[in-house]
């Protein structure tokens, strides 16, 4: 079996598309039902529906086993990629079952005590601020972004009906902007540093890594933590956005033992409005069909956990530029430098 071909197929099939498979296809309709019941003082826990997988599970399993058993110059990196891919396969295969949360915890972990303490401090010490007038519509944002991605060979497009205001898709090398979304000048600047100057720049630099290990690192926590840190370093991380990151973390923690409606109400006690509380809750309850059950996707805590690890890295004398060598994690820097120089 060809090593590079197996790696690329596993990467595109599982890792690049895992959020695609974990995202409910009926989110908007369930949101409408939720708020209709909520206005009538009724409790409602959404029932989510998901896309069916379209890949050959046996083929992907065979490729993953090949990667896990690989022997050669990059054995440690490639074997690690294979083992994580096995977890991603379990995650996707477990959507809608009790196995989903188990695999999510193995892949992304859950918040620790220090992260929870930090998130609660943010929510307590940062009050909601009034949002400035949103003067940039989707077309203006597209034009602004297009100028900044010309050298990266990425596409910017507008789409109606996506659940978030903006979406970055490495699989298709594109940024998707919600047609109805509007942005403040500060939001626009924040998204430029988050999406373009972090995600796209690291993806672009990733092409300089050896073919055999490109996209093989456990980089997601560092990736999102670095994106948040870049927002902070360039003074475009608003108190409201930091509160959202903190809200995501405590929601992940609370969701491990509570239902959708309980997480929603928990977030409201921390000052989030109905719309934001619903969005955060729906993100951490992805992967479940029956959201009365505890658990869900634990990925959303990595924005804060990743940022705190970046803070420690920089305080310890780490070089920020090293984190832009490619799509790598903090723990990979020393090993990667040795691999490249050997």
C-alpha positions as CSV (number, residue, x, y, z in Angstrom):
1,X,0.0,0.0,0.0
2,X,1.2,3.5,-0.8
3,X,2.0,5.5,2.4
4,X,1.1,8.9,1.1
5,X,-2.0,7.8,-0.6
6,X,-3.3,6.1,2.6
7,X,-2.5,9.2,4.7
8,X,-4.3,11.6,2.4
9,X,-7.3,9.4,2.1
10,X,-7.6,8.9,5.8
11,X,-7.1,12.7,6.5
12,X,-9.7,13.8,4.0
13,X,-12.2,11.1,4.8
14,X,-12.1,11.3,8.6
15,X,-10.2,14.2,10.2
16,X,-11.1,17.0,7.7
17,X,-14.7,16.0,7.7
18,X,-15.5,14.8,11.2
19,X,-17.3,18.1,12.1
20,X,-19.3,17.8,8.9
21,X,-20.6,14.4,10.0
22,X,-21.1,15.6,13.6
23,X,-23.2,18.6,12.6
24,X,-27.0,18.1,12.8
25,X,-28.8,18.5,9.5
26,X,-32.0,19.6,11.2
27,X,-30.5,22.2,13.5
28,X,-32.6,25.1,12.2
29,X,-35.9,23.3,12.5
30,X,-35.1,22.0,16.0
31,X,-34.1,25.6,17.0
32,X,-37.5,26.8,15.9
33,X,-39.3,24.2,17.9
34,X,-37.1,24.8,20.9
35,X,-37.8,28.6,21.1
36,X,-41.5,28.1,20.3
37,X,-41.7,25.8,23.4
38,X,-39.4,28.0,25.4
39,X,-41.7,31.1,24.9
40,X,-44.6,29.0,26.2
41,X,-42.5,28.1,29.3
42,X,-42.2,24.5,28.1
43,X,-38.9,22.5,28.2
44,X,-37.7,20.9,25.0
45,X,-34.6,18.9,24.3
46,X,-33.9,18.7,20.5
47,X,-33.6,15.5,18.7
48,X,-30.8,15.8,16.1
49,X,-30.5,14.0,12.7
50,X,-27.1,13.5,11.0
51,X,-25.7,12.7,7.6
52,X,-25.0,9.1,6.7
53,X,-21.3,8.3,6.1
54,X,-20.4,7.9,2.5
55,X,-17.0,6.2,2.8
56,X,-15.9,2.6,2.8
57,X,-15.3,1.7,6.5
58,X,-13.4,-1.5,5.7
59,X,-11.1,0.3,3.3
60,X,-10.4,3.1,5.8
61,X,-9.8,0.6,8.6
62,X,-7.3,-1.2,6.4
63,X,-5.5,2.0,5.7
64,X,-5.4,3.0,9.4
65,X,-4.0,-0.4,10.4
66,X,-1.3,0.1,7.7
67,X,-0.3,3.4,9.2
68,X,-0.3,2.1,12.8
69,X,2.1,-0.8,11.8
70,X,4.4,1.4,9.6
71,X,8.1,1.2,10.3
72,X,10.6,3.7,9.0
73,X,12.2,7.1,9.5
74,X,8.9,8.8,10.6
75,X,7.5,5.8,12.5
76,X,6.6,7.7,15.7
77,X,4.7,10.4,13.9
78,X,2.9,8.2,11.4
79,X,1.9,5.6,14.0
80,X,0.5,8.4,16.2
81,X,-1.5,9.7,13.3
82,X,-2.8,6.2,12.7
83,X,-3.9,5.8,16.3
84,X,-5.7,9.1,16.3
85,X,-7.4,8.2,13.1
86,X,-8.8,5.1,14.7
87,X,-10.4,7.3,17.3
88,X,-11.8,9.6,14.6
89,X,-13.3,6.6,13.0
90,X,-14.8,5.6,16.3
91,X,-16.2,9.1,16.8
92,X,-17.9,9.2,13.4
93,X,-19.2,5.6,13.6
94,X,-20.5,6.4,17.1
95,X,-22.6,9.4,16.1
96,X,-26.1,9.1,17.7
97,X,-24.9,6.4,20.2
98,X,-23.5,6.4,23.7
99,X,-20.1,5.6,22.2
100,X,-19.8,9.1,20.7
101,X,-19.0,10.9,23.9
102,X,-16.5,8.2,24.9
103,X,-14.5,8.8,21.6
104,X,-14.9,12.6,21.9
105,X,-13.3,12.5,25.3
106,X,-10.4,10.4,24.1
107,X,-9.8,12.8,21.2
108,X,-10.4,16.2,22.7
109,X,-10.4,15.6,26.5
110,X,-12.5,17.5,28.9
111,X,-11.7,20.8,30.8
112,X,-9.4,20.4,33.9
113,X,-9.8,22.3,37.1
114,X,-7.5,25.2,36.1
115,X,-9.3,25.7,32.8
116,X,-12.7,25.7,34.5
117,X,-11.4,28.2,37.1
118,X,-10.1,30.5,34.3
119,X,-13.3,30.3,32.4
120,X,-15.4,31.1,35.4
121,X,-13.1,34.1,36.2
122,X,-13.6,35.4,32.6
123,X,-17.4,35.1,33.0
124,X,-17.4,36.8,36.3
125,X,-14.9,39.6,35.5
126,X,-15.9,40.5,31.9
127,X,-19.3,42.1,31.6
128,X,-21.2,42.0,28.3
129,X,-20.4,45.1,26.3
130,X,-22.6,46.9,23.9
131,X,-21.9,45.9,20.3
132,X,-21.0,48.6,17.9
133,X,-23.1,48.9,14.7
134,X,-22.5,46.0,12.4
135,X,-21.6,47.9,9.2
136,X,-20.1,45.0,7.1
137,X,-22.4,42.7,5.3
138,X,-21.3,39.3,3.8
139,X,-20.3,40.8,0.4
140,X,-18.0,43.5,2.0
141,X,-16.4,40.8,4.2
142,X,-15.8,38.6,1.2
143,X,-14.1,41.4,-0.6
144,X,-11.9,42.2,2.4
145,X,-11.0,38.6,2.9
146,X,-10.4,38.0,-0.8
147,X,-7.6,40.5,-0.8
148,X,-5.9,38.7,2.1
149,X,-6.0,35.2,0.7
150,X,-4.8,35.8,-2.8
151,X,-1.3,34.4,-2.0
152,X,-2.7,31.3,-0.2
153,X,-4.9,29.9,-3.1
154,X,-8.0,29.8,-0.9
155,X,-11.6,30.6,-2.0
156,X,-14.1,32.9,-0.3
157,X,-17.8,32.3,-0.9
158,X,-21.1,33.3,0.5
159,X,-23.8,30.8,1.3
160,X,-27.3,31.0,2.7
161,X,-28.4,28.9,5.7
162,X,-25.1,27.9,7.4
163,X,-25.5,27.7,11.2
164,X,-22.6,30.1,12.0
165,X,-21.7,33.5,10.7
166,X,-18.5,32.2,9.2
167,X,-17.0,28.7,8.5
168,X,-13.4,27.7,7.6
169,X,-13.2,24.5,5.5
170,X,-9.6,23.2,5.1
171,X,-11.0,20.2,3.2
172,X,-12.2,22.5,0.4
173,X,-9.6,25.3,1.1
174,X,-12.3,27.9,1.5
175,X,-14.0,30.3,3.9
176,X,-17.8,30.3,3.8
177,X,-19.6,33.4,5.0
178,X,-23.3,33.4,5.9
179,X,-25.3,35.4,3.5
180,X,-27.4,37.2,6.2
181,X,-24.5,37.8,8.6
182,X,-23.3,41.3,9.5
183,X,-20.1,42.2,11.2
184,X,-18.6,45.1,13.2
185,X,-15.1,46.4,12.2
186,X,-13.6,44.7,15.3
187,X,-15.3,41.4,14.4
188,X,-13.9,41.6,10.9
189,X,-10.4,42.2,12.2
190,X,-10.7,39.4,14.7
191,X,-11.8,37.0,12.0
192,X,-8.9,38.0,9.8
193,X,-6.4,37.1,12.5
194,X,-8.3,33.9,13.5
195,X,-9.1,32.5,10.1
196,X,-6.5,33.9,7.7
197,X,-3.5,34.8,9.8
198,X,-3.7,31.6,11.8
199,X,-5.6,28.7,10.1
200,X,-4.8,29.6,6.5
201,X,-1.3,30.7,7.2
202,X,-0.4,27.5,9.1
203,X,-2.1,25.4,6.4
204,X,0.0,27.2,3.7
205,X,3.2,26.7,5.6
206,X,2.3,23.1,6.1
207,X,3.2,22.5,2.5
208,X,6.9,23.0,3.4
209,X,6.9,19.9,5.7
210,X,8.1,16.5,4.4
211,X,5.3,14.8,2.4
212,X,5.4,11.7,4.7
213,X,4.5,13.7,7.9
214,X,2.3,16.5,6.5
215,X,-1.0,16.6,8.3
216,X,0.1,13.8,10.7
217,X,0.4,15.8,13.9
218,X,-2.1,16.3,16.8
219,X,-2.5,20.0,16.2
220,X,-6.1,21.0,16.8
221,X,-5.8,22.3,20.4
222,X,-2.7,24.3,19.5
223,X,-4.4,25.5,16.3
224,X,-7.5,27.0,18.0
225,X,-5.6,28.2,21.0
226,X,-3.2,30.0,18.7
227,X,-6.1,31.6,16.8
228,X,-7.5,33.0,20.1
229,X,-4.0,34.2,21.1
230,X,-3.5,36.0,17.8
231,X,-6.9,37.8,18.4
232,X,-5.6,38.8,21.9
233,X,-2.1,39.9,20.7
234,X,-3.7,42.2,18.0
235,X,-6.2,43.8,20.4
236,X,-9.3,42.5,18.6
237,X,-10.5,39.9,21.2
238,X,-13.5,41.6,22.6
239,X,-14.8,40.8,26.1
240,X,-18.0,39.4,24.5
241,X,-16.0,37.0,22.3
242,X,-13.7,35.9,25.2
243,X,-16.9,35.2,27.2
244,X,-18.2,33.0,24.4
245,X,-14.9,31.0,24.5
246,X,-15.3,30.7,28.2
247,X,-19.0,29.8,27.9
248,X,-18.1,27.0,25.5
249,X,-15.7,25.5,28.0
250,X,-18.1,25.5,31.0
251,X,-20.9,24.2,28.7
252,X,-18.7,21.2,27.7
253,X,-18.0,20.5,31.3
254,X,-21.7,20.8,32.3
255,X,-22.9,18.8,29.4
256,X,-21.1,15.8,30.6
257,X,-23.8,15.2,33.2
258,X,-26.8,17.3,32.0
259,X,-29.3,17.6,29.2
260,X,-29.6,20.2,26.5
261,X,-32.2,22.3,28.3
262,X,-30.2,22.2,31.5
263,X,-27.0,23.4,29.8
264,X,-29.0,26.1,28.1
265,X,-30.4,27.4,31.4
266,X,-27.0,27.1,33.0
267,X,-25.5,29.4,30.4
268,X,-28.3,31.9,30.9
269,X,-27.4,32.2,34.6
270,X,-23.9,33.3,33.4
271,X,-25.4,36.2,31.4
272,X,-25.7,34.8,27.9
273,X,-28.8,35.8,25.9
274,X,-31.2,33.1,24.5
275,X,-29.6,33.1,21.0
276,X,-26.0,32.7,22.2
277,X,-26.9,30.2,24.9
278,X,-28.7,28.0,22.3
279,X,-25.7,28.2,19.8
280,X,-23.2,27.2,22.5
281,X,-25.4,24.4,23.8
282,X,-26.0,23.0,20.3
283,X,-22.3,22.9,19.7
284,X,-21.5,20.9,22.8
285,X,-24.4,18.6,22.2
286,X,-23.4,17.7,18.7
287,X,-23.1,14.0,18.1
288,X,-26.2,13.0,20.2
289,X,-29.6,12.2,18.7
290,X,-31.4,12.4,22.1
291,X,-30.1,15.5,23.8
292,X,-31.8,14.6,27.1
293,X,-28.7,12.4,27.5
294,X,-25.5,13.6,29.1
295,X,-22.4,14.0,27.0
296,X,-21.8,15.3,23.4
297,X,-18.9,16.7,21.5
298,X,-16.2,18.0,23.9
299,X,-14.1,19.8,21.3
300,X,-15.2,23.3,22.2
301,X,-13.2,23.6,25.4
302,X,-9.9,23.6,23.3
303,X,-10.2,27.3,22.5
304,X,-9.5,28.2,26.2
305,X,-7.3,25.1,27.0
306,X,-5.2,25.8,23.8
307,X,-4.8,29.5,24.6
308,X,-3.7,28.7,28.2
309,X,-1.1,26.3,26.8
310,X,0.1,28.9,24.3
311,X,0.4,31.4,27.2
312,X,2.6,28.9,29.2
313,X,4.7,28.2,26.1
314,X,5.5,31.8,25.5
315,X,6.1,32.5,29.2
316,X,8.6,29.6,29.2
317,X,10.6,31.3,26.4
318,X,8.9,29.6,23.4
319,X,9.0,31.4,20.0
320,X,5.6,32.2,18.6
321,X,7.0,31.8,15.0
322,X,7.7,28.2,15.7
323,X,4.0,27.6,15.9
324,X,3.6,28.7,12.3
325,X,5.9,26.0,10.9
326,X,2.8,24.1,9.9
327,X,-0.2,22.4,11.3
328,X,1.6,21.1,14.4
329,X,1.1,21.0,18.2
330,X,3.3,22.7,20.8
331,X,4.7,19.3,21.8
332,X,5.8,18.6,18.2
333,X,8.1,21.5,17.7
334,X,11.4,20.1,19.1
335,X,10.8,16.7,17.4
336,X,9.9,18.3,14.1
337,X,13.0,20.5,14.1
338,X,15.1,17.3,14.6
339,X,13.3,15.5,11.9
340,X,13.7,18.3,9.4
341,X,17.4,18.8,10.2
342,X,18.3,15.1,10.0
